[in-house]
Amino acid sequence: MEAWFNHKLDICKSVHQAPQDTPPFHFTKFVLTHNDISPRNLILDQHEQVWLIDWAYSGAYPPVFESAALSIQPFFTDFNEAVLFLISRYPEEEKQLDSIAYGSTTAALA
């Protein structure tokens, strides 16, 4: 996983789509992440218990993935901001992930 992210970072740097001083990825911790937290994936039952459903994008990823996914989600912005306020943030890692956006979208097959 780390090698794939660093490859995308190298591509972005080579075409001037990422700052040259962006450090390489080094993932040391993995946690269970949902990666699609939104109102459409929450159910409130009759006992006022909240259930998080639709774990299709979940997996064992670095903790920053959850906040990064919420940060770029274009829908439910007020909800996203409220959740981002409650969960751990990783500003440097979020910036690092943002630096490879070109490599993971426009240059996805490179």
DSSP file (Angstrom, degrees, kcal/mol; ACC not computed):
  #  RESIDUE AA STRUCTURE BP1 BP2  ACC     N-H-->O    O-->H-N    N-H-->O    O-->H-N    TCO  KAPPA ALPHA  PHI   PSI    X-CA   Y-CA   Z-CA
    1    1 A M     >        0   0    0      0, 0.0     4,-2.2     0, 0.0     5,-0.2   0.000 360.0 360.0 360.0 -47.0    0.0    0.0    0.0
    2    2 A E  H  >  +     0   0    0      1,-0.2     4,-2.5     2,-0.2    23,-0.2   0.901 360.0  53.3 -59.6 -41.6    2.8    2.4    0.9
    3    3 A A  H  > S+     0   0    0      1,-0.2     4,-2.2     2,-0.2    -1,-0.2   0.895 107.6  51.2 -62.1 -40.6    4.6    1.7   -2.3
    4    4 A W  H  > S+     0   0    0      2,-0.2     4,-2.3     1,-0.2    -1,-0.2   0.935 111.6  46.7 -62.9 -46.4    1.4    2.5   -4.4
    5    5 A F  H  X S+     0   0    0     -4,-2.2     4,-2.1     1,-0.2    -2,-0.2   0.897 112.9  49.1 -63.9 -40.3    0.9    5.8   -2.6
    6    6 A N  H  X S+     0   0    0     -4,-2.5     4,-2.4     2,-0.2    -1,-0.2   0.855 108.7  53.6 -68.8 -33.5    4.6    6.7   -3.0
    7    7 A H  H  X S+     0   0    0     -4,-2.2     4,-2.2     2,-0.2    -2,-0.2   0.934 109.9  47.5 -62.8 -45.9    4.4    5.8   -6.7
    8    8 A K  H  X S+     0   0    0     -4,-2.3     4,-2.4     1,-0.2    -2,-0.2   0.880 110.9  52.0 -62.5 -38.0    1.5    8.2   -7.1
    9    9 A L  H  X S+     0   0    0     -4,-2.1     4,-2.6     2,-0.2    -1,-0.2   0.918 108.1  51.0 -64.2 -43.1    3.4   10.9   -5.2
   10   10 A D  H  X S+     0   0    0     -4,-2.4     4,-2.4     2,-0.2    -2,-0.2   0.908 110.1  50.1 -60.3 -42.1    6.4   10.5   -7.5
   11   11 A I  H  X S+     0   0    0     -4,-2.2     4,-1.4     2,-0.2    -2,-0.2   0.943 111.3  48.3 -60.9 -47.7    4.1   10.8  -10.6
   12   12 A C  H  <>S+     0   0    0     -4,-2.4     5,-3.7     1,-0.2     6,-0.9   0.894 112.6  48.2 -62.0 -40.8    2.5   14.0   -9.2
   13   13 A K  H ><5S+     0   0    0     -4,-2.6     3,-1.5     4,-0.2    -1,-0.2   0.904 107.2  56.3 -65.5 -40.3    5.9   15.5   -8.4
   14   14 A S  H 3<5S+     0   0    0     -4,-2.4    -1,-0.2     1,-0.3    -2,-0.2   0.775 114.0  38.9 -66.3 -25.7    7.3   14.7  -11.8
   15   15 A V  T 3<5S-     0   0    0     -4,-1.4    -1,-0.3    -3,-0.2    -2,-0.2   0.121 117.3-110.4-109.7  19.7    4.4   16.6  -13.6
   16   16 A H  T < 5S+     0   0    0     -3,-1.5    -3,-0.2     2,-0.1    -2,-0.1   0.850  83.6 122.8  57.7  40.2    4.5   19.4  -11.0
   17   17 A Q  S   <S+     0   0    0     -5,-3.7    85,-0.3    -6,-0.2    -4,-0.2   0.368  70.9  43.0-107.5   0.3    1.1   18.5   -9.5
   18   18 A A  S    S-     0   0    0     -6,-0.9    -1,-0.1    -7,-0.1    -2,-0.1  -0.993  98.3 -94.7-141.2 145.1    2.5   18.0   -5.9
   19   19 A P    >   -     0   0    0      0, 0.0     3,-1.9     0, 0.0    -6,-0.1  -0.340  31.6-129.7 -58.0 137.6    4.9   20.2   -4.0
   20   20 A Q  T 3  S+     0   0    0      1,-0.3    -7,-0.1    -7,-0.1    -6,-0.0   0.750 106.1  58.5 -62.7 -23.7    8.5   18.8   -4.4
   21   21 A D  T 3  S+     0   0    0      2,-0.1    -1,-0.3    -8,-0.0    -8,-0.0   0.334  71.9 126.4 -91.1   9.1    8.9   18.9   -0.6
   22   22 A T    <   -     0   0    0     -3,-1.9    -9,-0.0   -13,-0.1    -4,-0.0  -0.528  62.9-125.8 -64.9 123.8    6.0   16.5    0.1
   23   23 A P        -     0   0    0      0, 0.0     3,-0.1     0, 0.0    -1,-0.1  -0.316  26.0 -97.4 -71.8 155.5    7.4   13.7    2.2
   24   24 A P        -     0   0    0      0, 0.0     2,-0.2     0, 0.0   -18,-0.1  -0.303  45.9 -96.4 -66.2 156.7    7.0   10.1    1.2
   25   25 A F        +     0   0    0    -23,-0.2     2,-0.3    71,-0.1   -19,-0.1  -0.518  40.5 177.9 -74.1 140.1    4.2    8.1    2.7
   26   26 A H        -     0   0    0     -2,-0.2     2,-0.5    -3,-0.1    -1,-0.0  -0.794   9.5-165.2-144.8  98.2    5.1    6.0    5.7
   27   27 A F        +     0   0    0     -2,-0.3   -25,-0.1     1,-0.2     3,-0.1  -0.749  20.4 160.2 -90.8 123.4    2.2    4.1    7.2
   28   28 A T        +     0   0    0     -2,-0.5     2,-0.4     1,-0.2    -1,-0.2   0.587  61.1  46.2-114.9 -17.5    2.8    2.7   10.7
   29   29 A K        -     0   0    0      2,-0.0     2,-0.4     0, 0.0    -1,-0.2  -0.988  58.6-168.4-133.9 137.6   -0.6    2.2   12.1
   30   30 A F        +     0   0    0     -2,-0.4     2,-0.3    32,-0.2    30,-0.1  -0.980  11.2 172.7-125.6 139.1   -3.8    0.7   10.6
   31   31 A V  E     -A   61   0A   0     30,-3.2    30,-2.4    -2,-0.4     2,-0.5  -0.897  43.3 -86.9-136.3 164.5   -7.3    0.8   12.0
   32   32 A L  E     -A   60   0A   0     -2,-0.3     2,-0.3    28,-0.2    28,-0.2  -0.651  51.0-176.9 -73.9 121.9  -10.7   -0.2   10.9
   33   33 A T  E     -A   59   0A   0     26,-2.7    26,-1.8    -2,-0.5    32,-0.0  -0.922  28.0-156.1-121.8 149.7  -12.2    2.7    8.9
   34   34 A H        -     0   0    0     -2,-0.3    23,-0.3    24,-0.2    -1,-0.1   0.869  18.0-165.3 -87.5 -44.6  -15.6    3.1    7.3
   35   35 A N  S    S+     0   0    0      1,-0.1    20,-0.0    21,-0.1    23,-0.0   0.526  73.9  62.1  68.6  10.5  -14.6    5.6    4.6
   36   36 A D        +     0   0    0      5,-0.1     2,-0.5     2,-0.0     5,-0.1  -0.100  61.2 161.6-153.4  45.2  -18.2    6.6    3.8
   37   37 A I        +     0   0    0     29,-0.2    46,-0.1     3,-0.1     5,-0.1  -0.586  23.1 131.1 -72.0 120.9  -19.7    8.1    6.9
   38   38 A S  S >  S-     0   0    0     -2,-0.5     3,-2.1     1,-0.0    38,-0.1  -0.968  71.7 -94.9-161.2 164.1  -22.8   10.1    5.9
   39   39 A P  G >  S+     0   0    0      0, 0.0     3,-1.6     0, 0.0    -1,-0.0   0.828 120.1  63.4 -56.4 -32.0  -26.4   10.5    6.9
   40   40 A R  G 3  S+     0   0    0      1,-0.3    -3,-0.1     3,-0.0     0, 0.0   0.677 102.8  50.9 -68.2 -13.9  -27.5    7.9    4.3
   41   41 A N  G <  S+     0   0    0     -3,-2.1    12,-2.7    -5,-0.1     2,-0.4   0.112  94.6  88.6-109.8  20.6  -25.4    5.3    6.1
   42   42 A L  E <   -B   52   0B   0     -3,-1.6     2,-0.4    10,-0.2    10,-0.2  -0.958  52.1-170.4-119.3 137.7  -26.9    5.9    9.6
   43   43 A I  E     -B   51   0B   0      8,-2.3     8,-2.9    -2,-0.4     2,-0.6  -0.993  10.1-154.4-125.5 132.9  -30.0    4.3   11.0
   44   44 A L  E     -B   50   0B   0     -2,-0.4     6,-0.2     6,-0.2     2,-0.0  -0.934  19.8-154.1-104.9 118.1  -31.7    5.3   14.3
   45   45 A D    >   -     0   0    0      4,-2.6     3,-2.0    -2,-0.6     0, 0.0  -0.218  34.8 -89.3 -87.3-178.8  -33.5    2.4   15.9
   46   46 A Q  T 3  S+     0   0    0      1,-0.3    -1,-0.1     2,-0.1    -2,-0.0   0.647 127.4  54.1 -66.2 -15.3  -36.5    2.5   18.2
   47   47 A H  T 3  S-     0   0    0      2,-0.1    -1,-0.3     0, 0.0     3,-0.1   0.190 120.0-108.2-101.3  14.5  -34.2    2.7   21.2
   48   48 A E  S <  S+     0   0    0     -3,-2.0     2,-0.4     1,-0.3    -2,-0.1   0.761  70.8 148.3  61.3  28.5  -32.4    5.7   19.8
   49   49 A Q        -     0   0    0      2,-0.0    -4,-2.6     0, 0.0     2,-0.4  -0.792  42.6-136.8 -88.7 132.9  -29.3    3.6   19.1
   50   50 A V  E     -B   44   0B   0     -2,-0.4     2,-0.4    -6,-0.2    -6,-0.2  -0.788  17.5-163.8 -94.8 133.3  -27.4    4.8   16.0
   51   51 A W  E     -B   43   0B   0     -8,-2.9    -8,-2.3    -2,-0.4     2,-0.6  -0.962  11.9-145.3-118.8 132.1  -26.2    2.1   13.6
   52   52 A L  E     +B   42   0B   0     -2,-0.4   -10,-0.2   -10,-0.2     2,-0.2  -0.868  30.2 179.3 -96.2 119.3  -23.5    2.7   10.9
   53   53 A I        +     0   0    0    -12,-2.7   -12,-0.0    -2,-0.6   -13,-0.0  -0.546  41.5  53.9-114.7 178.1  -24.4    0.7    7.8
   54   54 A D        +     0   0    0     -2,-0.2     3,-0.4     1,-0.1    -1,-0.1   0.996  47.4 179.4  60.3  78.1  -22.9    0.0    4.3
   55   55 A W    >   +     0   0    0      1,-0.2     3,-1.4     2,-0.1    -1,-0.1  -0.005  38.8 124.2 -95.4  28.2  -19.4   -1.0    5.0
   56   56 A A  T 3  S+     0   0    0      1,-0.3    -1,-0.2   -20,-0.1   -21,-0.1   0.815  79.2  39.2 -60.5 -33.2  -18.5   -1.5    1.3
   57   57 A Y  T 3  S+     0   0    0     -3,-0.4    -1,-0.3   -23,-0.3    -2,-0.1   0.307  94.8 115.0 -99.6   8.2  -15.6    1.0    1.4
   58   58 A S    <   +     0   0    0     -3,-1.4     2,-0.3   -22,-0.1   -24,-0.2  -0.215  30.8 124.9 -77.4 167.1  -14.3   -0.1    4.8
   59   59 A G  E     -A   33   0A   0    -26,-1.8   -26,-2.7   -28,-0.1     2,-0.9  -0.963  65.6 -58.4 168.6-177.2  -11.0   -1.7    5.6
   60   60 A A  E    S+A   32   0A   0     -2,-0.3   -28,-0.2   -28,-0.2   -30,-0.0  -0.820  71.7 145.6 -91.1 106.5   -7.8   -1.6    7.6
   61   61 A Y  E     -A   31   0A   0    -30,-2.4   -30,-3.2    -2,-0.9     5,-0.1  -0.843  57.1 -73.6-134.4 167.0   -6.3    1.7    6.6
   62   62 A P    >   -     0   0    0      0, 0.0     3,-2.1     0, 0.0     4,-0.3  -0.369  51.3-112.0 -59.2 146.8   -4.2    4.5    8.3
   63   63 A P  T >> S+     0   0    0      0, 0.0     3,-1.1     0, 0.0     4,-0.7   0.785 112.3  69.0 -55.0 -30.4   -6.4    6.5   10.6
   64   64 A V  H 3> S+     0   0    0      1,-0.2     4,-2.6     2,-0.2     5,-0.2   0.739  81.7  76.6 -61.9 -22.3   -6.1    9.6    8.4
   65   65 A F  H <> S+     0   0    0     -3,-2.1     4,-2.4     1,-0.2    -1,-0.2   0.859  90.6  53.3 -60.9 -35.9   -8.3    7.9    5.7
   66   66 A E  H <> S+     0   0    0     -3,-1.1     4,-1.9    -4,-0.3    -1,-0.2   0.952 113.8  40.1 -65.8 -48.8  -11.5    8.5    7.7
   67   67 A S  H  X S+     0   0    0     -4,-0.7     4,-2.2     1,-0.2    -2,-0.2   0.871 114.9  53.3 -69.3 -35.0  -11.0   12.2    8.1
   68   68 A A  H  X S+     0   0    0     -4,-2.6     4,-1.4     2,-0.2    -1,-0.2   0.910 107.9  50.8 -64.9 -41.1   -9.6   12.6    4.5
   69   69 A A  H  X S+     0   0    0     -4,-2.4     4,-0.8    -5,-0.2     3,-0.2   0.913 112.6  46.2 -62.8 -42.4  -12.7   10.8    3.1
   70   70 A L  H  < S+     0   0    0     -4,-1.9     3,-0.4     1,-0.2    -1,-0.2   0.871 107.8  58.2 -66.3 -36.5  -15.0   13.2    5.0
   71   71 A S  H  < S+     0   0    0     -4,-2.2    -1,-0.2     1,-0.2    -2,-0.2   0.812 112.5  37.8 -65.3 -31.3  -13.0   16.2    4.0
   72   72 A I  H  < S+     0   0    0     -4,-1.4    -1,-0.2    -3,-0.2    -2,-0.2   0.521  84.0 115.8-100.4  -5.4  -13.5   15.6    0.3
   73   73 A Q     <  -     0   0    0     -4,-0.8     7,-0.1    -3,-0.4   -37,-0.0  -0.500  52.5-157.2 -67.5 121.6  -17.1   14.4    0.3
   74   74 A P        +     0   0    0      0, 0.0     3,-0.3     0, 0.0     2,-0.2   0.635  67.4  69.5 -79.4 -12.9  -19.1   16.9   -1.6
   75   75 A F  S    S+     0   0    0      1,-0.2     5,-0.2     2,-0.1    -2,-0.0  -0.677  95.9  19.1-104.8 158.6  -22.5   16.1    0.0
   76   76 A F     >  +     0   0    0     -2,-0.2     4,-2.9     3,-0.1    -1,-0.2   0.890  67.8 171.2  56.7  45.7  -23.8   16.7    3.5
   77   77 A T  H  > S+     0   0    0     -3,-0.3     4,-2.5     1,-0.2     5,-0.2   0.860  73.4  50.7 -60.4 -38.5  -21.1   19.4    4.2
   78   78 A D  H  > S+     0   0    0      2,-0.2     4,-2.0     1,-0.2    -1,-0.2   0.926 112.9  46.9 -64.2 -42.6  -22.7   20.4    7.5
   79   79 A F  H  > S+     0   0    0      2,-0.2     4,-2.5     1,-0.2     5,-0.2   0.934 111.3  51.6 -61.5 -47.1  -22.8   16.8    8.7
   80   80 A N  H  X S+     0   0    0     -4,-2.9     4,-3.0     1,-0.2     5,-0.2   0.918 109.2  49.8 -57.7 -45.5  -19.2   16.2    7.5
   81   81 A E  H  X S+     0   0    0     -4,-2.5     4,-1.7     1,-0.2    -1,-0.2   0.891 110.0  51.3 -61.8 -39.4  -18.0   19.3    9.5
   82   82 A A  H  X S+     0   0    0     -4,-2.0     4,-0.9     2,-0.2    -1,-0.2   0.919 113.3  44.1 -64.2 -43.4  -19.8   18.1   12.6
   83   83 A V  H >X S+     0   0    0     -4,-2.5     4,-1.6     1,-0.2     3,-0.9   0.920 110.7  54.5 -67.8 -42.9  -18.2   14.6   12.4
   84   84 A L  H 3< S+     0   0    0     -4,-3.0    -1,-0.2     1,-0.3    -2,-0.2   0.831 104.1  56.4 -59.9 -31.3  -14.8   16.1   11.6
   85   85 A F  H 3< S+     0   0    0     -4,-1.7    -1,-0.3    -5,-0.2    -2,-0.2   0.809 111.6  43.6 -66.9 -29.4  -15.1   18.1   14.8
   86   86 A L  H << S+     0   0    0     -3,-0.9    -2,-0.2    -4,-0.9    -1,-0.2   0.700 106.1  65.6 -92.0 -22.1  -15.6   14.9   16.8
   87   87 A I  S  < S-     0   0    0     -4,-1.6     2,-0.1     1,-0.1     0, 0.0  -0.548  94.5 -83.5-102.7 167.1  -13.0   12.6   15.3
   88   88 A S        -     0   0    0     -2,-0.2     2,-0.3     1,-0.0   -21,-0.2  -0.418  44.4-150.7 -66.3 139.5   -9.2   12.7   15.3
   89   89 A R        -     0   0    0     -2,-0.1   -25,-0.1    -4,-0.1    -1,-0.0  -0.846  15.8-167.0-113.6 151.4   -7.6   14.9   12.6
   90   90 A Y     >  +     0   0    0     -2,-0.3     4,-2.9   -26,-0.1     5,-0.2  -0.664  11.3 176.8-134.7  75.4   -4.3   14.5   10.9
   91   91 A P  H  > S+     0   0    0      0, 0.0     4,-2.2     0, 0.0     5,-0.2   0.851  78.9  47.1 -56.9 -41.7   -3.7   17.8    9.1
   92   92 A E  H  > S+     0   0    0      2,-0.2     4,-2.1     1,-0.2     5,-0.1   0.925 115.8  44.8 -67.0 -42.8   -0.2   16.9    7.7
   93   93 A E  H  > S+     0   0    0      2,-0.2     4,-2.6     1,-0.2    -1,-0.2   0.866 111.5  53.5 -69.0 -35.7   -1.3   13.5    6.5
   94   94 A E  H  X S+     0   0    0     -4,-2.9     4,-2.4     2,-0.2    -1,-0.2   0.913 110.0  48.1 -63.0 -41.6   -4.5   14.9    5.0
   95   95 A K  H  X S+     0   0    0     -4,-2.2     4,-1.4    -5,-0.2    -2,-0.2   0.894 110.6  52.0 -63.8 -40.0   -2.4   17.5    3.1
   96   96 A Q  H  < S+     0   0    0     -4,-2.1     4,-0.5     2,-0.2     3,-0.3   0.921 110.5  47.1 -62.8 -45.5   -0.1   14.6    2.0
   97   97 A L  H >< S+     0   0    0     -4,-2.6     3,-1.4     1,-0.2    -2,-0.2   0.897 108.8  55.3 -63.0 -39.9   -3.0   12.6    0.7
   98   98 A D  H >< S+     0   0    0     -4,-2.4     3,-1.6     1,-0.3     4,-0.3   0.815  96.6  66.9 -61.7 -29.8   -4.4   15.7   -1.1
   99   99 A S  T 3< S+     0   0    0     -4,-1.4    -1,-0.3    -3,-0.3     3,-0.2   0.694  99.8  49.7 -67.5 -18.1   -1.0   16.0   -2.9
  100  100 A I  T <> S+     0   0    0     -3,-1.4     4,-1.8    -4,-0.5    -1,-0.3   0.247  74.8 109.1-104.2  14.5   -1.6   12.8   -4.8
  101  101 A A  H <> S+     0   0    0     -3,-1.6     4,-0.9     1,-0.2     5,-0.3   0.910  80.5  49.4 -55.3 -44.6   -5.1   13.7   -6.0
  102  102 A Y  H >4>S+     0   0    0     -4,-0.3     5,-2.5   -85,-0.3     3,-0.7   0.925 111.2  49.6 -60.6 -44.9   -3.9   14.1   -9.6
  103  103 A G  H 345S+     0   0    0      1,-0.2     7,-0.3    -4,-0.2    -1,-0.2   0.752 113.5  45.0 -68.5 -24.9   -2.1   10.8   -9.5
  104  104 A S  H 3<5S+     0   0    0     -4,-1.8    -1,-0.2    -3,-0.2    -2,-0.2   0.498 128.5  22.5 -98.5  -3.7   -5.0    8.9   -8.2
  105  105 A T  T X<5S+     0   0    0     -4,-0.9     3,-1.4    -3,-0.7    -3,-0.2   0.612 130.9  26.3-120.6 -75.5   -7.6   10.4  -10.5
  106  106 A T  T 3 5S+     0   0    0     -5,-0.3     3,-0.3    -4,-0.3    -3,-0.2   0.895 135.7  33.4 -61.9 -42.1   -6.3   11.9  -13.8
  107  107 A A  T > <S+     0   0    0     -5,-2.5     3,-1.5     1,-0.2    -1,-0.3  -0.193  79.5 136.4-105.5  40.3   -3.2    9.6  -13.8
  108  108 A A  T <  S+     0   0    0     -3,-1.4    -1,-0.2     1,-0.3    -2,-0.1   0.804  71.6  46.2 -60.6 -32.4   -5.0    6.7  -12.3
  109  109 A L  T 3         0   0    0     -3,-0.3    -1,-0.3     1,-0.2    -2,-0.1   0.429 360.0 360.0 -93.3   2.2   -3.5    4.1  -14.6
  110  110 A A    <         0   0    0     -3,-1.5    -1,-0.2    -7,-0.3    -2,-0.1   0.478 360.0 360.0 -79.8 360.0    0.1    5.4  -14.4
